[in-house]
Amino acid sequence: MKTAIVTIVIGPKYTELFDQYSRARFEDYARRHGYELFVLDREVRPLPGKKLTWQKCCLQDVEGLRDFERVAFFDSDILIAR
């Protein structure tokens, strides 16, 4: 089953932290399980008055994700361990 893992990392501060602490683990996990990783670095669509975390409710609007049978959303600040 074709599976995508999606996380949202918007802004230079969060990108730096994600790159430093999490990206390699996300990539390794995706590779180990045959998943494709999507790191969204901008809003999927404007949601005035909502925090950026609401963007995960708009994943159906991400063009590249429509080809996947399963889409799993992971918060960008989790730590993936073996």
PDB file with one MODEL, atoms N, CA, C and O in Angstrom:
MODEL        1
ATOM      1  N   MET A   1       0.851  -1.176   0.000  1.00  0.00           N
ATOM      2  CA  MET A   1       0.000   0.000   0.000  1.00  0.00           C
ATOM      3  C   MET A   1       0.895   1.237   0.000  1.00  0.00           C
ATOM      4  O   MET A   1       1.787   1.360   0.839  1.00  0.00           O
ATOM      5  N   LYS A   2       0.663   2.136  -0.921  1.00  0.00           N
ATOM      6  CA  LYS A   2       1.484   3.343  -1.065  1.00  0.00           C
ATOM      7  C   LYS A   2       1.167   4.315   0.078  1.00  0.00           C
ATOM      8  O   LYS A   2       0.032   4.765   0.231  1.00  0.00           O
ATOM      9  N   THR A   3       2.199   4.627   0.878  1.00  0.00           N
ATOM     10  CA  THR A   3       2.005   5.417   2.096  1.00  0.00           C
ATOM     11  C   THR A   3       2.909   6.640   2.106  1.00  0.00           C
ATOM     12  O   THR A   3       4.080   6.572   1.731  1.00  0.00           O
ATOM     13  N   ALA A   4       2.339   7.770   2.544  1.00  0.00           N
ATOM     14  CA  ALA A   4       3.094   9.016   2.718  1.00  0.00           C
ATOM     15  C   ALA A   4       3.088   9.396   4.186  1.00  0.00           C
ATOM     16  O   ALA A   4       2.090   9.231   4.887  1.00  0.00           O
ATOM     17  N   ILE A   5       4.213   9.904   4.630  1.00  0.00           N
ATOM     18  CA  ILE A   5       4.313  10.508   5.956  1.00  0.00           C
ATOM     19  C   ILE A   5       4.452  12.005   5.723  1.00  0.00           C
ATOM     20  O   ILE A   5       5.275  12.448   4.922  1.00  0.00           O
ATOM     21  N   VAL A   6       3.639  12.776   6.431  1.00  0.00           N
ATOM     22  CA  VAL A   6       3.633  14.223   6.248  1.00  0.00           C
ATOM     23  C   VAL A   6       3.904  14.898   7.578  1.00  0.00           C
ATOM     24  O   VAL A   6       3.384  14.491   8.617  1.00  0.00           O
ATOM     25  N   THR A   7       4.721  15.926   7.530  1.00  0.00           N
ATOM     26  CA  THR A   7       4.920  16.786   8.686  1.00  0.00           C
ATOM     27  C   THR A   7       4.986  18.226   8.184  1.00  0.00           C
ATOM     28  O   THR A   7       5.268  18.475   7.012  1.00  0.00           O
ATOM     29  N   ILE A   8       4.728  19.154   9.073  1.00  0.00           N
ATOM     30  CA  ILE A   8       4.714  20.575   8.704  1.00  0.00           C
ATOM     31  C   ILE A   8       5.803  21.294   9.488  1.00  0.00           C
ATOM     32  O   ILE A   8       5.863  21.218  10.715  1.00  0.00           O
ATOM     33  N   VAL A   9       6.666  21.998   8.749  1.00  0.00           N
ATOM     34  CA  VAL A   9       7.767  22.753   9.352  1.00  0.00           C
ATOM     35  C   VAL A   9       7.804  24.103   8.637  1.00  0.00           C
ATOM     36  O   VAL A   9       8.377  24.220   7.554  1.00  0.00           O
ATOM     37  N   ILE A  10       7.196  25.110   9.240  1.00  0.00           N
ATOM     38  CA  ILE A  10       7.089  26.423   8.600  1.00  0.00           C
ATOM     39  C   ILE A  10       7.900  27.446   9.381  1.00  0.00           C
ATOM     40  O   ILE A  10       7.723  27.610  10.588  1.00  0.00           O
ATOM     41  N   GLY A  11       8.777  28.120   8.686  1.00  0.00           N
ATOM     42  CA  GLY A  11       9.577  29.186   9.287  1.00  0.00           C
ATOM     43  C   GLY A  11      11.004  28.739   9.560  1.00  0.00           C
ATOM     44  O   GLY A  11      11.258  27.566   9.833  1.00  0.00           O
ATOM     45  N   PRO A  12      11.946  29.697   9.481  1.00  0.00           N
ATOM     46  CA  PRO A  12      13.360  29.364   9.626  1.00  0.00           C
ATOM     47  C   PRO A  12      13.722  28.761  10.986  1.00  0.00           C
ATOM     48  O   PRO A  12      14.553  27.856  11.052  1.00  0.00           O
ATOM     49  N   LYS A  13      13.120  29.241  12.054  1.00  0.00           N
ATOM     50  CA  LYS A  13      13.426  28.719  13.393  1.00  0.00           C
ATOM     51  C   LYS A  13      13.049  27.236  13.477  1.00  0.00           C
ATOM     52  O   LYS A  13      13.833  26.415  13.956  1.00  0.00           O
ATOM     53  N   TYR A  14      11.854  26.906  13.011  1.00  0.00           N
ATOM     54  CA  TYR A  14      11.377  25.521  13.088  1.00  0.00           C
ATOM     55  C   TYR A  14      12.121  24.620  12.104  1.00  0.00           C
ATOM     56  O   TYR A  14      12.380  23.452  12.394  1.00  0.00           O
ATOM     57  N   THR A  15      12.459  25.166  10.952  1.00  0.00           N
ATOM     58  CA  THR A  15      13.228  24.397   9.972  1.00  0.00           C
ATOM     59  C   THR A  15      14.594  24.038  10.537  1.00  0.00           C
ATOM     60  O   THR A  15      15.056  22.906  10.391  1.00  0.00           O
ATOM     61  N   GLU A  16      15.234  24.997  11.178  1.00  0.00           N
ATOM     62  CA  GLU A  16      16.548  24.746  11.770  1.00  0.00           C
ATOM     63  C   GLU A  16      16.474  23.661  12.844  1.00  0.00           C
ATOM     64  O   GLU A  16      17.309  22.757  12.872  1.00  0.00           O
ATOM     65  N   LEU A  17      15.478  23.750  13.728  1.00  0.00           N
ATOM     66  CA  LEU A  17      15.322  22.748  14.782  1.00  0.00           C
ATOM     67  C   LEU A  17      14.989  21.372  14.199  1.00  0.00           C
ATOM     68  O   LEU A  17      15.527  20.360  14.648  1.00  0.00           O
ATOM     69  N   PHE A  18      14.114  21.337  13.215  1.00  0.00           N
ATOM     70  CA  PHE A  18      13.750  20.066  12.582  1.00  0.00           C
ATOM     71  C   PHE A  18      14.964  19.446  11.905  1.00  0.00           C
ATOM     72  O   PHE A  18      15.222  18.252  12.051  1.00  0.00           O
ATOM     73  N   ASP A  19      15.705  20.258  11.166  1.00  0.00           N
ATOM     74  CA  ASP A  19      16.904  19.747  10.483  1.00  0.00           C
ATOM     75  C   ASP A  19      17.933  19.227  11.478  1.00  0.00           C
ATOM     76  O   ASP A  19      18.583  18.212  11.229  1.00  0.00           O
ATOM     77  N   GLN A  20      18.081  19.915  12.592  1.00  0.00           N
ATOM     78  CA  GLN A  20      19.086  19.546  13.585  1.00  0.00           C
ATOM     79  C   GLN A  20      18.715  18.273  14.352  1.00  0.00           C
ATOM     80  O   GLN A  20      19.573  17.422  14.587  1.00  0.00           O
ATOM     81  N   TYR A  21      17.454  18.139  14.741  1.00  0.00           N
ATOM     82  CA  TYR A  21      17.076  17.064  15.645  1.00  0.00           C
ATOM     83  C   TYR A  21      16.230  15.941  15.041  1.00  0.00           C
ATOM     84  O   TYR A  21      16.262  14.818  15.545  1.00  0.00           O
ATOM     85  N   SER A  22      15.482  16.211  13.986  1.00  0.00           N
ATOM     86  CA  SER A  22      14.475  15.237  13.573  1.00  0.00           C
ATOM     87  C   SER A  22      14.560  14.733  12.142  1.00  0.00           C
ATOM     88  O   SER A  22      14.207  13.583  11.880  1.00  0.00           O
ATOM     89  N   ARG A  23      15.014  15.548  11.221  1.00  0.00           N
ATOM     90  CA  ARG A  23      14.932  15.189   9.802  1.00  0.00           C
ATOM     91  C   ARG A  23      15.554  13.827   9.492  1.00  0.00           C
ATOM     92  O   ARG A  23      14.935  13.009   8.812  1.00  0.00           O
ATOM     93  N   ALA A  24      16.753  13.576   9.976  1.00  0.00           N
ATOM     94  CA  ALA A  24      17.432  12.311   9.671  1.00  0.00           C
ATOM     95  C   ALA A  24      16.624  11.116  10.168  1.00  0.00           C
ATOM     96  O   ALA A  24      16.561  10.089   9.493  1.00  0.00           O
ATOM     97  N   ARG A  25      16.009  11.240  11.333  1.00  0.00           N
ATOM     98  CA  ARG A  25      15.199  10.150  11.879  1.00  0.00           C
ATOM     99  C   ARG A  25      13.933   9.944  11.063  1.00  0.00           C
ATOM    100  O   ARG A  25      13.538   8.803  10.819  1.00  0.00           O
ATOM    101  N   PHE A  26      13.286  11.030  10.636  1.00  0.00           N
ATOM    102  CA  PHE A  26      12.100  10.930   9.780  1.00  0.00           C
ATOM    103  C   PHE A  26      12.467  10.241   8.464  1.00  0.00           C
ATOM    104  O   PHE A  26      11.767   9.335   8.011  1.00  0.00           O
ATOM    105  N   GLU A  27      13.565  10.680   7.863  1.00  0.00           N
ATOM    106  CA  GLU A  27      13.989  10.102   6.583  1.00  0.00           C
ATOM    107  C   GLU A  27      14.337   8.630   6.728  1.00  0.00           C
ATOM    108  O   GLU A  27      13.970   7.819   5.877  1.00  0.00           O
ATOM    109  N   ASP A  28      15.039   8.278   7.791  1.00  0.00           N
ATOM    110  CA  ASP A  28      15.409   6.886   8.024  1.00  0.00           C
ATOM    111  C   ASP A  28      14.164   6.019   8.222  1.00  0.00           C
ATOM    112  O   ASP A  28      14.074   4.927   7.662  1.00  0.00           O
ATOM    113  N   TYR A  29      13.215   6.497   9.008  1.00  0.00           N
ATOM    114  CA  TYR A  29      11.981   5.759   9.265  1.00  0.00           C
ATOM    115  C   TYR A  29      11.215   5.532   7.956  1.00  0.00           C
ATOM    116  O   TYR A  29      10.762   4.421   7.681  1.00  0.00           O
ATOM    117  N   ALA A  30      11.077   6.576   7.168  1.00  0.00           N
ATOM    118  CA  ALA A  30      10.361   6.465   5.892  1.00  0.00           C
ATOM    119  C   ALA A  30      11.061   5.478   4.967  1.00  0.00           C
ATOM    120  O   ALA A  30      10.408   4.637   4.350  1.00  0.00           O
ATOM    121  N   ARG A  31      12.352   5.572   4.867  1.00  0.00           N
ATOM    122  CA  ARG A  31      13.130   4.685   3.993  1.00  0.00           C
ATOM    123  C   ARG A  31      13.010   3.225   4.455  1.00  0.00           C
ATOM    124  O   ARG A  31      12.811   2.329   3.635  1.00  0.00           O
ATOM    125  N   ARG A  32      13.132   2.993   5.756  1.00  0.00           N
ATOM    126  CA  ARG A  32      13.052   1.637   6.317  1.00  0.00           C
ATOM    127  C   ARG A  32      11.731   0.945   6.009  1.00  0.00           C
ATOM    128  O   ARG A  32      11.687  -0.268   5.805  1.00  0.00           O
ATOM    129  N   HIS A  33      10.647   1.735   5.977  1.00  0.00           N
ATOM    130  CA  HIS A  33       9.319   1.155   5.796  1.00  0.00           C
ATOM    131  C   HIS A  33       8.772   1.319   4.379  1.00  0.00           C
ATOM    132  O   HIS A  33       7.657   0.887   4.087  1.00  0.00           O
ATOM    133  N   GLY A  34       9.555   1.941   3.505  1.00  0.00           N
ATOM    134  CA  GLY A  34       9.114   2.126   2.128  1.00  0.00           C
ATOM    135  C   GLY A  34       8.073   3.221   1.972  1.00  0.00           C
ATOM    136  O   GLY A  34       7.254   3.175   1.054  1.00  0.00           O
ATOM    137  N   TYR A  35       8.099   4.209   2.869  1.00  0.00           N
ATOM    138  CA  TYR A  35       7.163   5.332   2.815  1.00  0.00           C
ATOM    139  C   TYR A  35       7.829   6.518   2.144  1.00  0.00           C
ATOM    140  O   TYR A  35       9.054   6.587   2.057  1.00  0.00           O
ATOM    141  N   GLU A  36       7.018   7.447   1.674  1.00  0.00           N
ATOM    142  CA  GLU A  36       7.556   8.687   1.124  1.00  0.00           C
ATOM    143  C   GLU A  36       7.307   9.804   2.132  1.00  0.00           C
ATOM    144  O   GLU A  36       6.209   9.938   2.671  1.00  0.00           O
ATOM    145  N   LEU A  37       8.340  10.599   2.376  1.00  0.00           N
ATOM    146  CA  LEU A  37       8.260  11.684   3.343  1.00  0.00           C
ATOM    147  C   LEU A  37       7.966  12.999   2.645  1.00  0.00           C
ATOM    148  O   LEU A  37       8.611  13.354   1.658  1.00  0.00           O
ATOM    149  N   PHE A  38       6.979  13.719   3.174  1.00  0.00           N
ATOM    150  CA  PHE A  38       6.651  15.065   2.708  1.00  0.00           C
ATOM    151  C   PHE A  38       6.843  16.016   3.880  1.00  0.00           C
ATOM    152  O   PHE A  38       6.193  15.865   4.915  1.00  0.00           O
ATOM    153  N   VAL A  39       7.725  16.989   3.726  1.00  0.00           N
ATOM    154  CA  VAL A  39       7.921  18.027   4.737  1.00  0.00           C
ATOM    155  C   VAL A  39       7.367  19.317   4.124  1.00  0.00           C
ATOM    156  O   VAL A  39       7.983  19.907   3.236  1.00  0.00           O
ATOM    157  N   LEU A  40       6.209  19.743   4.604  1.00  0.00           N
ATOM    158  CA  LEU A  40       5.571  20.947   4.075  1.00  0.00           C
ATOM    159  C   LEU A  40       6.174  22.165   4.752  1.00  0.00           C
ATOM    160  O   LEU A  40       6.188  22.264   5.979  1.00  0.00           O
ATOM    161  N   ASP A  41       6.679  23.102   3.931  1.00  0.00           N
ATOM    162  CA  ASP A  41       7.361  24.274   4.490  1.00  0.00           C
ATOM    163  C   ASP A  41       6.605  25.575   4.243  1.00  0.00           C
ATOM    164  O   ASP A  41       7.142  26.666   4.435  1.00  0.00           O
ATOM    165  N   ARG A  42       5.357  25.443   3.815  1.00  0.00           N
ATOM    166  CA  ARG A  42       4.502  26.633   3.650  1.00  0.00           C
ATOM    167  C   ARG A  42       3.055  26.213   3.855  1.00  0.00           C
ATOM    168  O   ARG A  42       2.726  25.028   3.832  1.00  0.00           O
ATOM    169  N   GLU A  43       2.207  27.199   4.053  1.00  0.00           N
ATOM    170  CA  GLU A  43       0.792  26.912   4.267  1.00  0.00           C
ATOM    171  C   GLU A  43       0.199  26.180   3.066  1.00  0.00           C
ATOM    172  O   GLU A  43       0.524  26.490   1.920  1.00  0.00           O
ATOM    173  N   VAL A  44      -0.658  25.220   3.332  1.00  0.00           N
ATOM    174  CA  VAL A  44      -1.371  24.528   2.267  1.00  0.00           C
ATOM    175  C   VAL A  44      -2.427  25.467   1.699  1.00  0.00           C
ATOM    176  O   VAL A  44      -2.590  25.574   0.483  1.00  0.00           O
ATOM    177  N   ARG A  45      -3.139  26.143   2.588  1.00  0.00           N
ATOM    178  CA  ARG A  45      -4.080  27.194   2.187  1.00  0.00           C
ATOM    179  C   ARG A  45      -4.245  28.155   3.353  1.00  0.00           C
ATOM    180  O   ARG A  45      -4.041  27.770   4.504  1.00  0.00           O
ATOM    181  N   PRO A  46      -4.609  29.395   3.071  1.00  0.00           N
ATOM    182  CA  PRO A  46      -4.759  30.373   4.161  1.00  0.00           C
ATOM    183  C   PRO A  46      -5.941  29.998   5.063  1.00  0.00           C
ATOM    184  O   PRO A  46      -7.025  29.661   4.587  1.00  0.00           O
ATOM    185  N   LEU A  47      -5.706  30.066   6.351  1.00  0.00           N
ATOM    186  CA  LEU A  47      -6.753  29.827   7.344  1.00  0.00           C
ATOM    187  C   LEU A  47      -6.707  30.977   8.348  1.00  0.00           C
ATOM    188  O   LEU A  47      -6.166  30.821   9.443  1.00  0.00           O
ATOM    189  N   PRO A  48      -7.269  32.128   7.986  1.00  0.00           N
ATOM    190  CA  PRO A  48      -7.195  33.304   8.854  1.00  0.00           C
ATOM    191  C   PRO A  48      -7.729  33.014  10.263  1.00  0.00           C
ATOM    192  O   PRO A  48      -8.795  32.424  10.441  1.00  0.00           O
ATOM    193  N   GLY A  49      -6.952  33.448  11.244  1.00  0.00           N
ATOM    194  CA  GLY A  49      -7.349  33.288  12.632  1.00  0.00           C
ATOM    195  C   GLY A  49      -7.003  31.936  13.232  1.00  0.00           C
ATOM    196  O   GLY A  49      -7.231  31.720  14.422  1.00  0.00           O
ATOM    197  N   LYS A  50      -6.460  31.026  12.444  1.00  0.00           N
ATOM    198  CA  LYS A  50      -6.101  29.694  12.939  1.00  0.00           C
ATOM    199  C   LYS A  50      -4.586  29.574  13.064  1.00  0.00           C
ATOM    200  O   LYS A  50      -3.844  30.203  12.310  1.00  0.00           O
ATOM    201  N   LYS A  51      -4.134  28.773  14.011  1.00  0.00           N
ATOM    202  CA  LYS A  51      -2.704  28.481  14.147  1.00  0.00           C
ATOM    203  C   LYS A  51      -2.262  27.611  12.984  1.00  0.00           C
ATOM    204  O   LYS A  51      -3.084  26.960  12.339  1.00  0.00           O
ATOM    205  N   LEU A  52      -0.968  27.600  12.719  1.00  0.00           N
ATOM    206  CA  LEU A  52      -0.430  26.808  11.609  1.00  0.00           C
ATOM    207  C   LEU A  52      -0.692  25.317  11.772  1.00  0.00           C
ATOM    208  O   LEU A  52      -0.710  24.583  10.784  1.00  0.00           O
ATOM    209  N   THR A  53      -0.892  24.862  12.992  1.00  0.00           N
ATOM    210  CA  THR A  53      -1.161  23.442  13.204  1.00  0.00           C
ATOM    211  C   THR A  53      -2.453  22.997  12.515  1.00  0.00           C
ATOM    212  O   THR A  53      -2.631  21.806  12.260  1.00  0.00           O
ATOM    213  N   TRP A  54      -3.342  23.918  12.216  1.00  0.00           N
ATOM    214  CA  TRP A  54      -4.579  23.590  11.509  1.00  0.00           C
ATOM    215  C   TRP A  54      -4.318  23.185  10.068  1.00  0.00           C
ATOM    216  O   TRP A  54      -5.208  22.644   9.412  1.00  0.00           O
ATOM    217  N   GLN A  55      -3.130  23.431   9.566  1.00  0.00           N
ATOM    218  CA  GLN A  55      -2.803  23.064   8.190  1.00  0.00           C
ATOM    219  C   GLN A  55      -2.917  21.552   7.966  1.00  0.00           C
ATOM    220  O   GLN A  55      -3.158  21.110   6.842  1.00  0.00           O
ATOM    221  N   LYS A  56      -2.747  20.767   9.021  1.00  0.00           N
ATOM    222  CA  LYS A  56      -2.856  19.316   8.859  1.00  0.00           C
ATOM    223  C   LYS A  56      -4.269  18.896   8.459  1.00  0.00           C
ATOM    224  O   LYS A  56      -4.469  17.786   7.967  1.00  0.00           O
ATOM    225  N   CYS A  57      -5.240  19.769   8.663  1.00  0.00           N
ATOM    226  CA  CYS A  57      -6.616  19.474   8.236  1.00  0.00           C
ATOM    227  C   CYS A  57      -6.813  19.732   6.746  1.00  0.00           C
ATOM    228  O   CYS A  57      -7.883  19.446   6.208  1.00  0.00           O
ATOM    229  N   CYS A  58      -5.808  20.263   6.079  1.00  0.00           N
ATOM    230  CA  CYS A  58      -5.912  20.613   4.659  1.00  0.00           C
ATOM    231  C   CYS A  58      -5.077  19.705   3.762  1.00  0.00           C
ATOM    232  O   CYS A  58      -4.859  20.027   2.595  1.00  0.00           O
ATOM    233  N   LEU A  59      -4.614  18.595   4.278  1.00  0.00           N
ATOM    234  CA  LEU A  59      -3.705  17.743   3.513  1.00  0.00           C
ATOM    235  C   LEU A  59      -4.322  17.229   2.219  1.00  0.00           C
ATOM    236  O   LEU A  59      -3.598  16.919   1.273  1.00  0.00           O
ATOM    237  N   GLN A  60      -5.648  17.134   2.162  1.00  0.00           N
ATOM    238  CA  GLN A  60      -6.294  16.682   0.935  1.00  0.00           C
ATOM    239  C   GLN A  60      -6.073  17.669  -0.211  1.00  0.00           C
ATOM    240  O   GLN A  60      -6.298  17.329  -1.373  1.00  0.00           O
ATOM    241  N   ASP A  61      -5.635  18.888   0.108  1.00  0.00           N
ATOM    242  CA  ASP A  61      -5.368  19.895  -0.913  1.00  0.00           C
ATOM    243  C   ASP A  61      -3.932  19.865  -1.437  1.00  0.00           C
ATOM    244  O   ASP A  61      -3.602  20.621  -2.350  1.00  0.00           O
ATOM    245  N   VAL A  62      -3.081  19.018  -0.884  1.00  0.00           N
ATOM    246  CA  VAL A  62      -1.692  18.917  -1.325  1.00  0.00           C
ATOM    247  C   VAL A  62      -1.656  17.997  -2.544  1.00  0.00           C
ATOM    248  O   VAL A  62      -1.938  16.802  -2.443  1.00  0.00           O
ATOM    249  N   GLU A  63      -1.314  18.558  -3.672  1.00  0.00           N
ATOM    250  CA  GLU A  63      -1.360  17.840  -4.950  1.00  0.00           C
ATOM    251  C   GLU A  63      -0.632  16.510  -4.925  1.00  0.00           C
ATOM    252  O   GLU A  63      -1.190  15.510  -5.377  1.00  0.00           O
ATOM    253  N   GLY A  64       0.560  16.458  -4.428  1.00  0.00           N
ATOM    254  CA  GLY A  64       1.351  15.235  -4.462  1.00  0.00           C
ATOM    255  C   GLY A  64       0.811  14.117  -3.590  1.00  0.00           C
ATOM    256  O   GLY A  64       1.172  12.957  -3.786  1.00  0.00           O
ATOM    257  N   LEU A  65      -0.037  14.434  -2.642  1.00  0.00           N
ATOM    258  CA  LEU A  65      -0.542  13.415  -1.726  1.00  0.00           C
ATOM    259  C   LEU A  65      -1.737  12.644  -2.277  1.00  0.00           C
ATOM    260  O   LEU A  65      -2.113  11.610  -1.725  1.00  0.00           O
ATOM    261  N   ARG A  66      -2.320  13.120  -3.327  1.00  0.00           N
ATOM    262  CA  ARG A  66      -3.514  12.470  -3.881  1.00  0.00           C
ATOM    263  C   ARG A  66      -3.232  11.087  -4.454  1.00  0.00           C
ATOM    264  O   ARG A  66      -4.154  10.291  -4.630  1.00  0.00           O
ATOM    265  N   ASP A  67      -1.977  10.794  -4.746  1.00  0.00           N
ATOM    266  CA  ASP A  67      -1.609   9.505  -5.328  1.00  0.00           C
ATOM    267  C   ASP A  67      -1.403   8.410  -4.278  1.00  0.00           C
ATOM    268  O   ASP A  67      -1.152   7.260  -4.638  1.00  0.00           O
ATOM    269  N   PHE A  68      -1.502   8.734  -3.021  1.00  0.00           N
ATOM    270  CA  PHE A  68      -1.225   7.783  -1.953  1.00  0.00           C
ATOM    271  C   PHE A  68      -2.505   7.160  -1.412  1.00  0.00           C
ATOM    272  O   PHE A  68      -3.546   7.810  -1.321  1.00  0.00           O
ATOM    273  N   GLU A  69      -2.400   5.896  -1.061  1.00  0.00           N
ATOM    274  CA  GLU A  69      -3.537   5.203  -0.469  1.00  0.00           C
ATOM    275  C   GLU A  69      -3.685   5.547   1.008  1.00  0.00           C
ATOM    276  O   GLU A  69      -4.797   5.608   1.533  1.00  0.00           O
ATOM    277  N   ARG A  70      -2.547   5.772   1.678  1.00  0.00           N
ATOM    278  CA  ARG A  70      -2.545   6.146   3.090  1.00  0.00           C
ATOM    279  C   ARG A  70      -1.663   7.362   3.283  1.00  0.00           C
ATOM    280  O   ARG A  70      -0.595   7.478   2.683  1.00  0.00           O
ATOM    281  N   VAL A  71      -2.127   8.268   4.133  1.00  0.00           N
ATOM    282  CA  VAL A  71      -1.350   9.449   4.498  1.00  0.00           C
ATOM    283  C   VAL A  71      -1.347   9.522   6.024  1.00  0.00           C
ATOM    284  O   VAL A  71      -2.399   9.582   6.662  1.00  0.00           O
ATOM    285  N   ALA A  72      -0.150   9.514   6.590  1.00  0.00           N
ATOM    286  CA  ALA A  72       0.004   9.613   8.045  1.00  0.00           C
ATOM    287  C   ALA A  72       0.628  10.960   8.365  1.00  0.00           C
ATOM    288  O   ALA A  72       1.634  11.341   7.765  1.00  0.00           O
ATOM    289  N   PHE A  73       0.039  11.678   9.303  1.00  0.00           N
ATOM    290  CA  PHE A  73       0.594  12.961   9.724  1.00  0.00           C
ATOM    291  C   PHE A  73       1.341  12.768  11.033  1.00  0.00           C
ATOM    292  O   PHE A  73       0.805  12.213  11.991  1.00  0.00           O
ATOM    293  N   PHE A  74       2.590  13.235  11.063  1.00  0.00           N
ATOM    294  CA  PHE A  74       3.405  13.206  12.280  1.00  0.00           C
ATOM    295  C   PHE A  74       3.722  14.640  12.682  1.00  0.00           C
ATOM    296  O   PHE A  74       4.118  15.437  11.831  1.00  0.00           O
ATOM    297  N   ASP A  75       3.561  14.984  13.938  1.00  0.00           N
ATOM    298  CA  ASP A  75       4.032  16.281  14.419  1.00  0.00           C
ATOM    299  C   ASP A  75       5.545  16.339  14.207  1.00  0.00           C
ATOM    300  O   ASP A  75       6.244  15.338  14.362  1.00  0.00           O
ATOM    301  N   SER A  76       6.032  17.510  13.854  1.00  0.00           N
ATOM    302  CA  SER A  76       7.453  17.645  13.522  1.00  0.00           C
ATOM    303  C   SER A  76       8.366  17.574  14.747  1.00  0.00           C
ATOM    304  O   SER A  76       9.579  17.427  14.600  1.00  0.00           O
ATOM    305  N   ASP A  77       7.805  17.675  15.938  1.00  0.00           N
ATOM    306  CA  ASP A  77       8.653  17.673  17.136  1.00  0.00           C
ATOM    307  C   ASP A  77       8.700  16.326  17.839  1.00  0.00           C
ATOM    308  O   ASP A  77       9.169  16.238  18.974  1.00  0.00           O
ATOM    309  N   ILE A  78       8.220  15.273  17.179  1.00  0.00           N
ATOM    310  CA  ILE A  78       8.345  13.949  17.796  1.00  0.00           C
ATOM    311  C   ILE A  78       9.757  13.426  17.553  1.00  0.00           C
ATOM    312  O   ILE A  78      10.445  13.862  16.630  1.00  0.00           O
ATOM    313  N   LEU A  79      10.169  12.501  18.379  1.00  0.00           N
ATOM    314  CA  LEU A  79      11.475  11.879  18.218  1.00  0.00           C
ATOM    315  C   LEU A  79      11.238  10.416  17.859  1.00  0.00           C
ATOM    316  O   LEU A  79      10.691   9.654  18.657  1.00  0.00           O
ATOM    317  N   ILE A  80      11.645  10.036  16.672  1.00  0.00           N
ATOM    318  CA  ILE A  80      11.465   8.669  16.202  1.00  0.00           C
ATOM    319  C   ILE A  80      12.695   7.861  16.598  1.00  0.00           C
ATOM    320  O   ILE A  80      13.827   8.236  16.291  1.00  0.00           O
ATOM    321  N   ALA A  81      12.456   6.751  17.281  1.00  0.00           N
ATOM    322  CA  ALA A  81      13.545   5.864  17.696  1.00  0.00           C
ATOM    323  C   ALA A  81      13.295   4.481  17.112  1.00  0.00           C
ATOM    324  O   ALA A  81      12.169   4.155  16.734  1.00  0.00           O
ATOM    325  N   ARG A  82      14.333   3.676  17.039  1.00  0.00           N
ATOM    326  CA  ARG A  82      14.170   2.322  16.485  1.00  0.00           C
ATOM    327  C   ARG A  82      13.306   1.488  17.368  1.00  0.00           C
ATOM    328  O   ARG A  82      13.057   0.322  17.065  1.00  0.00           O
TER     329      ARG A  82
ENDMDL
END
